[in-house]
Amino acid sequence: MKRWWRRNRHHILRIGVVLLVLALAMGSAAVMRALIALAGVAVNVGMMATLAIINVVFYFGFLMYYLGGVKTIKIMPGQAGEVTFEDYWGQPELLAVARQWVELLSHPEKLRQMGGQPVTGVLLAGPPGSGKTYLAKALAGESAVPFLGLDGSRLISMWLGVGSIKVMRLYSQARRLAKRYGACIVFIDELDSVGMTRGGVTGGQTQTGLLGGMPWFGGGVGVLNTLLTQLDGINERRG
């Protein structure tokens, strides 16, 4: 009996308190009206709090979705404006290397059989007008895969986390196209606008956005880290 009382005494006490309150309420109309009024206030406050939370989540989610959009130049296989190696003139050494990249994009299973992994990123460096963008388009056209191009400065935002959302949405779009066409080329022009502002672990410059980054909003934080993770991070490779 003692063991049963120790195990269930909390429930019994709660039931006793509830019965006592109900007995008092039934014996007093004023107490009953007070309890009903209190219950009504609690319901109203709960409904107002729920609506406020829904509004905040909706507006915040819509704002992040709108700001996290990335405007890209999309060229699909067979679309007008597609460029191939026949349209690319000059720099025969670079063109020879580019043909190797096309072979890896077209037949990645051969590289895997040899124990290697497909190329996840290539850095093209050179002065303006040297043909970096045109070469990227030629790679996509020769490989018959989609091409997504954008300006690197569009990935930097003054709001905390928006830049990382842009990178994740960009690669999400690229992966959807890669599942359909076997691969997808993402070309980020002026990548130094992101790469020069890593900061944090390496002790470099802090990533910045509008008006020097407006650090109280956390502008640009994590953009390069997210980009590197999407390129070759610890996540399981998804093609």
Secondary structure, DSSP 4 states (H G I P E B T S, - for coil): -HHHHHHHHHHHHHHHHHHHHHHHHHH-HHHHHHHHHHHHHHHHHHHHHHHHHHHHHHHHHHHHHHHT----EEE-TT-TT---GGG--S-HHHHHHHHHHHHHHH-HHHHHHTT-----------STTSSHHHHHHHHHHHHT--EEEEEGGGG--SSTTHHHHHHHHHHHHHHHHHHHHS--EEEEETTHHHHTT--GGG--PPP--TTTT-GGGTTTTTHHHHHHHHHH-SSPP--
